[in-house]
């Protein structure tokens, strides 16, 4: 599995919240983004809980941890966020919002690993587009940076899911295509 590129959690926490331009709209967008990322985390946890393939289960758990990290990047810039206990409480709540991963229970109702992978590809693509659209509307460079980083990380999730889907379906890995085509 490829290594992740981008910030580490410590780098994200070094953002100076006080220097950011926070309108009510930006704060509301941050809250929505946190909830969307939490819903994605819950989706991947639900998928992991229903997976029969051990590698796929571990893969979904990895995605869930990374979605929690994404939620934390928004929490780190939320002027109303508070301390880590508030983040822990937030993650434990079960509110769904509009967005690509809303209604987690419905998304995994007729679960198969194949369906979950295809759904995840669709949802990650939609989420990356949503994050980029929000980044384009935000004037503050530090807030914009958080949205852009999350969009890139979401693109990376898309690539990882494609790879795992190929493995699960027994498809030729992208790095082996030239070998098979030339022979």
Secondary structure, DSSP 8 states (H G I E B T S, - for coil): -----S--HHHHHTS-GGGS---HHHHHHHHHHHHHHHHHHHHHHHHHHH--SHHHHHHHHHHHHHHHHHHHHHHHH-TT--SHHHHHHHHH-----SSTT--HHHHTTT--HHHHHHHHHHHHHHHHHHHHHHHHH---HHHHHHHHHHHHHHHHHHHHHHHHHHHHTT---GGGHHHHHH-
